[in-house]
Amino acid sequence: MELLVQMWCPFEDSPMDRALYLWGCARAGCQGGDGTVRAWRGLRYNEKYAIKLELKLAKQREREQQKADALAEEAKKKAAGKINPFSMKNSTSAPNPFGLGAQLFGDVSPSSGQGGSATTAGAAKVDDDEEFSSDDDDDSASEKSLVTAMASTSISDSESPWKAAPSYPALYLSTVSEYISAPPKFKLPPGTQIIDPSEEDGKAGGKDVAWASEGYENSLDVDQVFDKFSKRVESEPEQCVRYELKGAPLPFSSDATFKRLFPDPKQEPLPVTKPAFKVVQPQKRVYDPSSIPACPSCGSPRVFECQLMPNVINVLSISPGGEKLTDEQRRKAVEKVLKKGDKDARGSMEWGTCMIFSCEKDCCLDANKKESKEAWREEYVLVQWDV
């Protein structure tokens, strides 16, 4: 199997380094079979990032607590401002209107709240600046150590085992947000007139036109799912991977996989009696991931993470070599294909899209179901074939 795509896709607020590896087989005999495309999830605990993440979460909790305390203090002040000064119930707690002690002796209690809030805001800003500066310092230190290690390392091409291994040059993909542009509006050139054929020859000709259009509509057999997929691909023809964690996949065609992920909706029973006559609106199909098997490690449900788009086949296709075959070799190759087929021949993959479903909790458990710092887990893949 060949490596199709390798993605660095760690979860947010997770201390685990996470990578997704998608493998596929290009053998002619494997096309259309189970296990042709497989996916693995690799996890490794990042201790350095875990410490930074814990500090970040602690500061975030502290800021949220300060914000909640400030809101409670503000609500308390608003409630105190609504007290009736002439009420007998509050006479004991009401301040002396003729007392000037606070002004004469410099009581700063009224302004202490504002000073405290300003100090809190300033401290929060300082904490943010310190956090960003510490991240920059750590990144610069890591870059310096990496440059030093690379400068002191010498690799001989003759001694390296990687030179003898088959490989492809890396292709780096850029990520953009999915944007579906509105379909262009059809504009008629100036001076164009629209003529209705039913009115051109009178009412007699209208029947023929209606019959012709009805026959055309009945003979039109278009896969609406594939049509939607094609229009989406037209907006980004160079797209290789569609990533939407916990989102909904984009089906390729209305095959068994589509019916499994988008089952038939439950229709209301159609009444046949006149008193209960009503119009039943057709229900739309909705994505339902309940048919996807749960994670075998932790038992959590799997969610949609990404899918391979058809352009991956074009990007990874192998161009034919410059070796020329003799007439005898070409004749034998054709006879082999016509008689029994060359199942081991490596050609182009024939799938329309491959959907990958991964563990929702991104579990990292060992064989004893205990937390581990490193793990490899195979995830679930559904393939829609281009038939």
C-alpha positions as CSV (number, residue, x, y, z in Angstrom):
1,M,0.0,0.0,0.0
2,E,1.1,3.5,-0.8
3,L,0.9,6.5,1.6
4,L,-1.7,8.8,0.1
5,V,-2.0,11.6,2.7
6,Q,-0.2,12.4,6.0
7,M,-1.9,15.1,8.1
8,W,-0.8,16.8,11.3
9,C,-4.1,17.4,13.0
10,P,-4.0,17.6,16.9
11,F,-7.1,18.4,18.8
12,E,-7.5,21.7,20.4
13,D,-6.6,21.8,24.1
14,S,-5.1,18.4,23.9
15,P,-1.5,17.6,25.1
16,M,-1.2,14.8,22.5
17,D,0.7,15.2,19.2
18,R,-1.6,13.7,16.6
19,A,-1.1,12.6,13.0
20,L,-3.4,10.9,10.5
21,Y,-2.0,8.5,7.9
22,L,-4.1,7.4,4.9
23,W,-2.9,4.5,2.9
24,G,-4.3,3.1,-0.4
25,C,-3.6,0.3,-2.8
26,A,-3.4,0.9,-6.6
27,R,-3.4,-2.7,-7.7
28,A,-6.1,-3.4,-10.3
29,G,-7.3,-6.5,-8.4
30,C,-7.9,-4.5,-5.2
31,Q,-10.2,-1.8,-6.6
32,G,-13.7,-2.1,-5.3
33,G,-12.7,-4.4,-2.4
34,D,-12.7,-4.0,1.3
35,G,-9.5,-2.6,2.9
36,T,-8.3,-0.9,-0.2
37,V,-8.0,2.4,1.7
38,R,-7.0,2.3,5.4
39,A,-6.4,5.0,8.0
40,W,-4.2,5.1,11.1
41,R,-4.1,7.6,13.9
42,G,-0.8,8.2,15.7
43,L,-0.7,9.8,19.2
44,R,2.2,10.8,21.4
45,Y,2.2,12.7,24.6
46,N,3.9,16.1,24.4
47,E,5.1,16.8,27.9
48,K,6.5,20.3,27.1
49,Y,3.3,21.4,25.5
50,A,1.2,19.8,28.3
51,I,2.9,22.1,30.8
52,K,2.2,25.2,28.7
53,L,-1.4,24.1,28.1
54,E,-2.0,23.6,31.9
55,L,-0.7,27.1,32.6
56,K,-2.9,28.5,29.8
57,L,-6.0,26.8,31.1
58,A,-5.2,27.9,34.7
59,K,-4.9,31.5,33.6
60,Q,-8.1,31.2,31.6
61,R,-10.0,29.8,34.6
62,E,-8.5,32.7,36.7
63,R,-9.7,35.3,34.3
64,E,-13.2,33.7,34.1
65,Q,-13.3,33.8,37.9
66,Q,-12.3,37.4,38.1
67,K,-14.9,38.3,35.5
68,A,-17.6,36.5,37.4
69,D,-16.5,38.2,40.7
70,A,-16.6,41.6,38.9
71,L,-20.1,40.9,37.6
72,A,-21.3,39.9,41.0
73,E,-19.9,43.0,42.6
74,E,-21.5,45.2,39.9
75,A,-24.9,43.5,40.5
76,K,-24.5,44.0,44.2
77,K,-23.8,47.8,43.7
78,K,-26.9,48.1,41.4
79,A,-29.0,46.4,44.1
80,A,-27.7,48.7,46.8
81,G,-28.5,51.7,44.6
82,K,-32.2,50.7,44.5
83,I,-32.6,50.9,48.3
84,N,-35.2,53.5,49.5
85,P,-33.3,55.9,51.9
86,F,-36.6,56.9,53.6
87,S,-37.5,53.3,54.4
88,M,-37.5,52.5,58.2
89,K,-36.1,49.0,57.5
90,N,-32.8,50.5,56.1
91,S,-32.5,53.3,58.8
92,T,-29.8,51.4,60.6
93,S,-27.6,50.8,57.6
94,A,-28.3,54.2,55.9
95,P,-25.3,56.5,56.0
96,N,-25.5,59.9,57.9
97,P,-26.3,62.5,55.3
98,F,-24.6,65.2,57.4
99,G,-21.4,63.2,58.1
100,L,-18.4,64.7,56.4
101,G,-15.9,62.3,57.9
102,A,-15.3,60.5,54.6
103,Q,-14.5,63.8,52.9
104,L,-12.5,65.3,55.7
105,F,-10.4,62.3,56.6
106,G,-9.8,61.0,53.0
107,D,-11.7,57.8,52.9
108,V,-10.8,56.2,49.6
109,S,-13.2,53.3,49.8
110,P,-15.5,54.5,47.0
111,S,-12.7,54.6,44.5
112,S,-11.1,51.4,45.7
113,G,-13.4,49.3,43.5
114,Q,-12.4,51.2,40.3
115,G,-8.7,51.0,41.2
116,G,-9.0,47.3,41.8
117,S,-10.7,46.7,38.5
118,A,-8.1,48.7,36.6
119,T,-5.3,46.8,38.4
120,T,-7.0,43.5,37.5
121,A,-7.3,44.5,33.9
122,G,-3.7,45.6,33.8
123,A,-2.6,42.4,35.5
124,A,-4.5,40.3,32.9
125,K,-2.9,42.2,30.1
126,V,0.6,41.7,31.7
127,D,-0.2,38.0,32.0
128,D,-1.2,37.8,28.3
129,D,2.0,39.6,27.3
130,E,4.1,37.3,29.5
131,E,2.4,34.3,28.0
132,F,3.1,35.4,24.4
133,S,6.7,36.4,25.2
134,S,7.3,33.0,26.9
135,D,5.9,31.2,23.8
136,D,8.1,33.2,21.5
137,D,11.2,32.5,23.7
138,D,10.5,28.8,23.7
139,D,10.0,28.7,20.0
140,S,13.2,30.6,19.3
141,A,15.1,28.4,21.7
142,S,13.7,25.3,20.0
143,E,14.8,26.7,16.6
144,K,18.3,27.5,17.8
145,S,18.7,24.0,19.2
146,L,17.4,22.4,16.0
147,V,19.8,24.5,13.9
148,T,22.7,23.5,16.1
149,A,21.8,19.8,15.9
150,M,21.5,19.9,12.1
151,A,24.8,21.7,11.8
152,S,26.6,19.2,13.9
153,T,25.1,16.2,12.1
154,S,26.6,14.7,9.0
155,I,24.8,12.0,6.9
156,S,26.6,10.1,4.2
157,D,24.4,9.3,1.3
158,S,26.2,6.0,0.7
159,E,25.5,4.8,4.3
160,S,21.9,6.0,4.5
161,P,19.3,3.2,4.1
162,W,16.7,5.7,3.0
163,K,18.4,6.2,-0.3
164,A,17.7,2.6,-1.4
165,A,14.0,2.8,-0.3
166,P,11.4,3.8,-2.9
167,S,10.0,7.3,-2.2
168,Y,8.1,10.2,-3.7
169,P,8.8,13.8,-3.3
170,A,6.7,15.5,-0.7
171,L,3.8,17.6,-1.8
172,Y,2.7,20.3,0.7
173,L,-0.9,21.3,0.6
174,S,-2.3,24.7,1.7
175,T,-5.5,24.9,3.8
176,V,-8.3,27.3,3.1
177,S,-11.8,27.6,4.5
178,E,-14.6,26.0,2.4
179,Y,-16.5,28.6,0.5
180,I,-19.3,27.9,-1.9
181,S,-19.9,30.7,-4.3
182,A,-23.4,31.5,-5.5
183,P,-24.2,30.1,-9.0
184,P,-23.9,32.8,-11.7
185,K,-27.1,34.3,-12.9
186,F,-28.0,33.8,-16.5
187,K,-28.2,37.1,-18.4
188,L,-29.8,37.5,-21.8
189,P,-28.2,39.8,-24.3
190,P,-30.0,43.1,-24.9
191,G,-32.8,42.9,-27.5
192,T,-33.5,39.2,-26.9
193,Q,-37.1,38.1,-27.0
194,I,-38.5,35.0,-25.3
195,I,-41.2,33.3,-27.3
196,D,-43.5,30.7,-25.8
197,P,-44.1,27.9,-28.3
198,S,-47.5,27.1,-26.9
199,E,-48.7,30.6,-27.8
200,E,-47.0,30.8,-31.1
201,D,-49.2,28.3,-33.0
202,G,-52.3,28.6,-30.8
203,K,-53.7,26.2,-28.3
204,A,-53.4,23.2,-30.7
205,G,-49.7,23.3,-30.6
206,G,-49.5,23.5,-26.9
207,K,-50.4,19.9,-26.4
208,D,-47.5,18.7,-28.5
209,V,-45.1,20.9,-26.7
210,A,-46.3,19.8,-23.3
211,W,-46.1,16.1,-24.4
212,A,-42.5,16.7,-25.6
213,S,-41.4,18.3,-22.4
214,E,-43.0,15.6,-20.3
215,G,-41.2,12.9,-22.3
216,Y,-37.9,14.6,-21.8
217,E,-38.4,14.9,-18.1
218,N,-39.3,11.2,-17.8
219,S,-36.3,10.1,-19.7
220,L,-33.9,12.3,-17.6
221,D,-32.2,10.1,-15.1
222,V,-29.7,12.2,-13.1
223,D,-28.1,11.2,-9.8
224,Q,-28.8,14.3,-7.7
225,V,-26.2,13.3,-5.1
226,F,-23.4,13.0,-7.7
227,D,-24.6,16.3,-9.3
228,K,-24.2,18.1,-6.0
229,F,-20.8,16.6,-5.5
230,S,-19.7,17.6,-9.0
231,K,-20.8,21.2,-8.4
232,R,-18.9,21.3,-5.1
233,V,-15.8,20.0,-6.8
234,E,-16.1,22.6,-9.6
235,S,-15.8,25.4,-7.0
236,E,-12.4,23.9,-5.8
237,P,-11.1,21.5,-8.5
238,E,-7.7,21.3,-6.9
239,Q,-9.0,20.3,-3.5
240,C,-7.3,17.1,-2.2
241,V,-8.7,16.7,1.3
242,R,-12.0,18.0,2.8
243,Y,-11.5,18.3,6.6
244,E,-14.5,19.0,8.9
245,L,-14.1,17.4,12.3
246,K,-17.5,16.4,13.7
247,G,-19.1,17.6,10.6
248,A,-21.0,15.9,7.8
249,P,-19.4,14.1,4.8
250,L,-20.1,15.1,1.2
251,P,-21.4,11.9,-0.5
252,F,-20.2,11.0,-4.0
253,S,-23.2,9.2,-5.3
254,S,-26.5,7.6,-4.2
255,D,-25.1,4.1,-3.6
256,A,-25.4,1.8,-0.6
257,T,-22.9,3.9,1.4
258,F,-25.0,7.0,0.9
259,K,-28.2,5.2,2.0
260,R,-26.3,4.0,5.1
261,L,-25.1,7.5,6.2
262,F,-28.2,9.3,5.0
263,P,-31.1,6.8,5.6
264,D,-34.6,7.2,4.3
265,P,-36.6,9.6,6.6
266,K,-39.7,8.4,8.3
267,Q,-42.7,9.5,6.2
268,E,-46.1,10.4,7.7
269,P,-48.8,8.0,6.7
270,L,-50.8,9.3,3.8
271,P,-54.5,9.6,4.7
272,V,-57.0,8.3,2.2
273,T,-60.3,9.5,3.7
274,K,-61.7,12.8,2.7
275,P,-62.2,14.3,6.2
276,A,-58.5,13.6,7.0
277,F,-57.2,14.8,3.7
278,K,-53.9,16.7,4.0
279,V,-50.8,17.4,2.0
280,V,-47.7,15.4,3.2
281,Q,-44.4,17.2,2.5
282,P,-41.5,15.0,1.4
283,Q,-38.9,14.6,4.1
284,K,-35.2,15.3,3.4
285,R,-32.4,12.9,4.1
286,V,-30.3,13.9,7.2
287,Y,-26.8,12.6,8.1
288,D,-27.0,9.9,10.7
289,P,-23.7,8.5,12.0
290,S,-25.3,5.8,14.1
291,S,-24.3,3.1,11.6
292,I,-20.6,3.8,12.1
293,P,-19.1,1.3,14.5
294,A,-17.8,2.7,17.8
295,C,-14.1,2.9,18.8
296,P,-12.9,-0.6,19.7
297,S,-10.5,0.8,22.3
298,C,-12.7,3.0,24.5
299,G,-16.2,2.4,23.1
300,S,-16.8,6.1,22.2
301,P,-18.7,6.9,19.1
302,R,-16.7,7.7,15.9
303,V,-17.2,11.1,14.2
304,F,-16.5,12.2,10.7
305,E,-13.1,13.9,10.4
306,C,-12.1,14.2,6.7
307,Q,-12.5,12.7,3.2
308,L,-10.2,12.3,0.2
309,M,-11.3,14.2,-2.9
310,P,-10.8,12.9,-6.5
311,N,-7.9,15.3,-7.2
312,V,-5.7,13.1,-4.9
313,I,-5.6,10.5,-7.7
314,N,-4.5,13.1,-10.2
315,V,-1.8,14.4,-7.9
316,L,-0.4,11.0,-7.0
317,S,-0.7,9.3,-10.4
318,I,2.5,7.8,-11.8
319,S,3.4,9.0,-15.2
320,P,4.4,6.2,-17.6
321,G,8.1,5.6,-18.0
322,G,10.1,6.1,-21.1
323,E,10.8,2.4,-21.6
324,K,9.7,1.2,-25.0
325,L,8.2,-2.3,-25.5
326,T,8.8,-4.6,-28.4
327,D,5.8,-5.8,-30.5
328,E,6.1,-9.3,-28.9
329,Q,6.1,-7.9,-25.3
330,R,3.2,-5.6,-26.1
331,R,1.2,-8.6,-27.6
332,K,1.8,-10.7,-24.5
333,A,0.8,-7.9,-22.2
334,V,-2.5,-7.4,-24.1
335,E,-3.2,-11.2,-24.1
336,K,-2.6,-11.4,-20.4
337,V,-5.1,-8.6,-19.7
338,L,-7.8,-10.0,-22.0
339,K,-7.6,-13.6,-20.8
340,K,-7.3,-13.4,-17.0
341,G,-6.4,-9.8,-16.3
342,D,-3.3,-8.5,-14.5
343,K,-4.5,-8.1,-11.0
344,D,-1.1,-7.1,-9.8
345,A,-0.7,-4.3,-12.3
346,R,-0.6,-0.9,-10.6
347,G,-2.8,1.6,-12.3
348,S,-5.0,4.4,-11.2
349,M,-7.3,4.2,-8.2
350,E,-11.0,4.1,-9.0
351,W,-12.7,5.5,-6.0
352,G,-14.8,8.7,-5.9
353,T,-14.2,9.7,-2.3
354,C,-12.9,8.1,0.9
355,M,-14.5,9.1,4.2
356,I,-12.5,8.7,7.5
357,F,-14.3,8.4,10.9
358,S,-12.2,8.7,14.0
359,C,-12.7,8.3,17.8
360,E,-14.6,11.3,19.2
361,K,-12.5,11.3,22.4
362,D,-9.2,10.7,20.6
363,C,-8.4,8.0,23.1
364,C,-4.8,6.8,23.8
365,L,-5.1,3.5,25.6
366,D,-2.9,0.5,25.8
367,A,-3.9,-3.2,25.5
368,N,-5.1,-3.1,29.2
369,K,-7.4,-0.1,28.5
370,K,-5.2,2.2,30.5
371,E,-4.0,5.7,29.6
372,S,-0.8,5.6,27.6
373,K,1.6,8.2,26.3
374,E,1.8,6.7,22.8
375,A,-0.6,4.7,20.7
376,W,-1.4,3.7,17.1
377,R,-5.1,3.0,16.3
378,E,-6.7,2.2,13.0
379,E,-9.8,4.2,12.2
380,Y,-12.9,3.5,10.1
381,V,-13.0,4.2,6.4
382,L,-15.9,4.2,4.0
383,V,-15.2,4.2,0.2
384,Q,-17.5,5.3,-2.5
385,W,-16.3,3.8,-5.8
386,D,-16.5,5.5,-9.2
387,V,-18.5,2.9,-11.1
